[in-house]
Each structure stands twice: as C-alpha cells, then as structure tokens.
Amino acid sequence: MTTSIQKISSPGLSGQAGRLVRRPETGAFLGMVAVYIFFAVLGGEIFLSSAGYASWLNIAAEVGIVAIPVGLLMIAGELDISVGSVIPASSITVAIVSGLFDLPDGVGVLAGLLVGVLVGLVNGYLVVKTNIPSLIITIGTMFGMMGLTLGLTVLIAGSVGVSIVPGETATALFGQYIADMFQITIFWWLGFAAAVLFFLHYSKYGNWVFALGGDRDSARNAGIPTDKVTIGLYVLSGTAAAFVGVSQVITYQTAQVMAGQSFIFNSIMCVVIGGVLLTGGFGSIIGIMFGTITFAIVNQGIFFTGLDPNFGSIIVGALLLVAVLTNDLFRKLAVNYSPKKK
C-alpha cells in the first residue's frame, strides 16, 4: 500500500526500455504519435499550420481540464457522470448573476465555481455514505442538475439561454485568445496538469488515490482517510467542470442549459485512451494528457483531410477498444515485474 506501480525504478526486461514499456502512458504516447502522423500526412500544410494546431489544442484544453479529475476518480475506482450537467449549470449561473442581474464578474465567477463545489460535495457524500455505485449516483445528480438548471433558468430569465458581456479582467483571465487563435484555457490546462501531476506522482497523497483503486478496505485499514479522499476528488471534479463552464460563458458570451453533455463520454474516452484502467488502481497524468491530445487531434483533424467527418467517430471508437486492451497488458507487465536481486 506504500508504493504505486508507477514508481518502480529497478531495471526490467532490457533496462530503461523495459521500464518504459511498463509505464501506463507508453501506449497512449504511441497512439498519439501514430494519430498525429496520420493526420499530418492527410491534412498536409493546413493541419500543420498555426490554425491547425489551435483547432485541436483549444479542444484539448477544455476536455483536458475535465478529464484530469475524472481520471483521478477512475484511478481511485470511481466515476463521475455529472460533469456534463455541471458545465452548463455553472455557465448559466455566471450569465444570470453577472449578465442578467449585472453583478460584478468576480461574483458571477465565484457563484459558478460554487455550483461545481456543491455538486462535488453531494456526489462524494452520497458515494461514501451509501452502497450505491458511483455511476448510479452521478447519473442521478446529472439529471437532477439538468432539471434544476432548466427550471430555474426559465423561471428567472424566461428562456433557455442567457447572454453576458464580460469585463476586460474576466475576458483576460478566461476568454482571451493568444494571437487570435489559441485560447487562454490552454495555459490553465497545462498549469492544472502540472499541479495534479505533482499531487499524484510526487506526494504521499497520490499513493492514497492508487490505494483506493487497488483495495479500498485495505487502504482504510492502513490508516488512509478514504472517505475524505473520495469526497475531495469529487469536489475537484465538480470544480474543474464548473471552471470549464465559466470559461465557456466568458469566451462565447452566452450560456445554454443543454450544453456540455458531450464532455461526459469525451472525458472518459480521453482517460481510457490515456492508459487508465476502468477497474482502477492504474494510470498517470501524463498518460491522460496524451489521451486528451489524441482525442482532440482525431476530433479536429478529420476536418483537414477532406474525409467524411463520420470517420472521426470510427477512429475514436477503434482507439478506445485498442486502449482498453493495451492498458490491461501494460498493467500485467507492471504487476508481474519483479526487480532483480543484486
């Protein structure tokens, strides 16, 4: 319970090469490279232009901010489906508070983020206090939030959409475009990934997350505060989803009650393609980053090739199936590895 399988450092099959093969992000990296080369060849100069990079990096940033905490939950053996309802709920909250009621943007942003915190607390509390699977609980909160968002928005605003004209500060922080192409969200994503990378792989708390996904009862017996860790992970997931909702409404200056549903399965696909096992206990932040980039390249790259956009779904589906198979293989390699005695 004291060491995660990602931190094995002794030489394996062929020294450094053996260590790399056993890492959960190896398959995700190879898949990312293969997909990039595929679209670089078919997409040509347009795909390789600044506009081409911006198209998939902007997508990767938004999905990636949601995928990272979803990945942490999956490593811990849990799921969060409610992110798809938190995103529009937070967007609508910001639009109503700072757009319809004309309160300062900071108040609207805090209110939007608070929505994610509250949903995360509800999810985490229900998961640790009941025997109901997290999949069912978060589906329930997802539909509950969808209905609540729709009902309150119609009641307060009289429509299913609300507009906002954000100020310069809010726009600079959440809705700015660098060189008129790259969203500021990309830098939020990279910073968030770096912070969670340290938390998961270089602090003792990261081992707690892996322990939860390995054997929750053993983790509890070892003194790990499993309930607090679980609730904390759900709060992080809800807050990250709310942040994406905030950035979207500031960027596009409008919010719709039914937006954000695609983030549910897109984030899970990024995590699985990135090397995280559906059964928990195995994965890495770098792998999730690779999986997110791979998904974004496929999602946008298909438009640069002249192929039928429906082929994009086929490629993503194939990547998902291959990822599930290879993830299990890499896990077995890591688990079965025994360092050589000197």
Secondary structure, 3 states (H helix, E strand, C coil): CCCCHHHCCCCECCEHHHHHHHCCCHHHHHHHHHHHHHHHHHHHHHHHCHHHHHHHHHHHHHHHHHHHHHHHHHHCCCCCCCHHHHHHHHHHHHHHHHHHCCCCHHHHHHHHHHHHHHHHHHHHHHHHHCCCCHHHHHHHHHHHHHHHHHHHHHHHHCCCEEECCCCHHHHHHHHCEECCCEECHHHHHHHHHHHHHHHHHHCHHHHHHHHHHHCHHHHHHCCCCHHHHHHHHHHHHHHHHHHHHHHHHHHHCEEECCCCCHHHHHHHHHHHHCCCCCCCCCCCHHHHHHHHHHHHHHHHHHHHCCCCCHHHHHHHHHHHHHHHHHHHHHHHHHHHCCCCCC
